[in-house]
Amino acid sequence: MKLAQLSAFAAALVMSSVVLAEGGGDRAFEKMMAANDRSVEKFVAKEQARDPVVLNEKKDDKTKDL
């Protein structure tokens, strides 16, 4: 009787780990990464469409070196 209970318990543990492993976590992660890639592409396209910011590297007497 104990062998049957032990084997049923072991089978339940194995089955639960198999079912939880296939629960769709990989699909959710893949979907999240695809959405992130799309948003980064949109951001880069938007930033490239803007006028570039020109920095003046010329320093005068009043400007202190940091």
Short mmCIF file of the C-alpha atoms (twelve columns), coordinates in Angstrom:
data_MODEL
# 
_entry.id   MODEL 
# 
loop_
_atom_site.group_PDB 
_atom_site.id 
_atom_site.type_symbol 
_atom_site.label_atom_id 
_atom_site.label_alt_id 
_atom_site.label_comp_id 
_atom_site.label_asym_id 
_atom_site.label_seq_id 
_atom_site.Cartn_x 
_atom_site.Cartn_y 
_atom_site.Cartn_z 
_atom_site.pdbx_PDB_model_num 
ATOM 1  C CA . MET A 1  0.000  0.000  0.000   1 
ATOM 2  C CA . LYS A 2  2.823  2.378  0.860   1 
ATOM 3  C CA . LEU A 3  4.503  1.659  -2.463  1 
ATOM 4  C CA . ALA A 4  1.303  2.543  -4.310  1 
ATOM 5  C CA . GLN A 5  0.919  5.797  -2.368  1 
ATOM 6  C CA . LEU A 6  4.558  6.701  -2.889  1 
ATOM 7  C CA . SER A 7  4.399  6.003  -6.608  1 
ATOM 8  C CA . ALA A 8  1.136  7.974  -6.937  1 
ATOM 9  C CA . PHE A 9  2.744  10.901 -5.115  1 
ATOM 10 C CA . ALA A 10 5.834  10.756 -7.344  1 
ATOM 11 C CA . ALA A 11 3.660  10.588 -10.461 1 
ATOM 12 C CA . ALA A 12 1.660  13.604 -9.279  1 
ATOM 13 C CA . LEU A 13 4.876  15.592 -8.742  1 
ATOM 14 C CA . VAL A 14 6.201  14.666 -12.161 1 
ATOM 15 C CA . MET A 15 2.920  15.485 -13.895 1 
ATOM 16 C CA . SER A 16 2.592  18.847 -12.138 1 
ATOM 17 C CA . SER A 17 6.100  19.896 -13.099 1 
ATOM 18 C CA . VAL A 18 5.487  18.914 -16.738 1 
ATOM 19 C CA . VAL A 19 2.180  20.782 -16.849 1 
ATOM 20 C CA . LEU A 20 3.615  23.913 -15.223 1 
ATOM 21 C CA . ALA A 21 6.629  23.893 -17.527 1 
ATOM 22 C CA . GLU A 22 4.329  24.062 -20.554 1 
ATOM 23 C CA . GLY A 23 2.144  26.771 -19.047 1 
ATOM 24 C CA . GLY A 24 2.954  29.368 -21.666 1 
ATOM 25 C CA . GLY A 25 5.682  31.300 -19.902 1 
ATOM 26 C CA . ASP A 26 7.904  31.103 -22.959 1 
ATOM 27 C CA . ARG A 27 5.144  32.407 -25.201 1 
ATOM 28 C CA . ALA A 28 4.440  35.290 -22.839 1 
ATOM 29 C CA . PHE A 29 8.152  36.149 -22.684 1 
ATOM 30 C CA . GLU A 30 8.441  36.000 -26.471 1 
ATOM 31 C CA . LYS A 31 5.396  38.253 -26.856 1 
ATOM 32 C CA . MET A 32 6.834  40.721 -24.350 1 
ATOM 33 C CA . MET A 33 10.205 40.824 -26.120 1 
ATOM 34 C CA . ALA A 34 8.528  41.359 -29.520 1 
ATOM 35 C CA . ALA A 35 6.544  44.281 -28.093 1 
ATOM 36 C CA . ASN A 36 9.738  45.702 -26.622 1 
ATOM 37 C CA . ASP A 37 11.537 45.415 -29.966 1 
ATOM 38 C CA . ARG A 38 8.679  47.201 -31.753 1 
ATOM 39 C CA . SER A 39 8.664  50.027 -29.220 1 
ATOM 40 C CA . VAL A 40 12.435 50.463 -29.483 1 
ATOM 41 C CA . GLU A 41 12.198 50.585 -33.288 1 
ATOM 42 C CA . LYS A 42 9.467  53.237 -33.079 1 
ATOM 43 C CA . PHE A 43 11.515 55.261 -30.606 1 
ATOM 44 C CA . VAL A 44 14.625 55.146 -32.805 1 
ATOM 45 C CA . ALA A 45 12.612 56.144 -35.875 1 
ATOM 46 C CA . LYS A 46 11.070 59.061 -33.973 1 
ATOM 47 C CA . GLU A 47 14.441 60.219 -32.671 1 
ATOM 48 C CA . GLN A 48 16.007 60.070 -36.134 1 
ATOM 49 C CA . ALA A 49 13.153 62.132 -37.568 1 
ATOM 50 C CA . ARG A 50 13.815 64.974 -35.135 1 
ATOM 51 C CA . ASP A 51 16.276 67.741 -35.855 1 
ATOM 52 C CA . PRO A 52 19.645 66.942 -34.334 1 
ATOM 53 C CA . VAL A 53 20.765 68.912 -31.315 1 
ATOM 54 C CA . VAL A 54 23.951 70.844 -31.992 1 
ATOM 55 C CA . LEU A 55 26.275 71.294 -29.061 1 
ATOM 56 C CA . ASN A 56 28.693 74.164 -29.052 1 
ATOM 57 C CA . GLU A 57 32.043 72.862 -27.899 1 
ATOM 58 C CA . LYS A 58 33.625 76.317 -27.956 1 
ATOM 59 C CA . LYS A 59 34.611 77.488 -24.478 1 
ATOM 60 C CA . ASP A 60 35.249 81.048 -23.459 1 
ATOM 61 C CA . ASP A 61 36.978 82.639 -20.480 1 
ATOM 62 C CA . LYS A 62 33.856 82.478 -18.326 1 
ATOM 63 C CA . THR A 63 33.348 78.756 -18.804 1 
ATOM 64 C CA . LYS A 64 35.025 76.612 -16.186 1 
ATOM 65 C CA . ASP A 65 36.386 73.186 -16.961 1 
ATOM 66 C CA . LEU A 66 34.503 70.523 -15.061 1 
# 
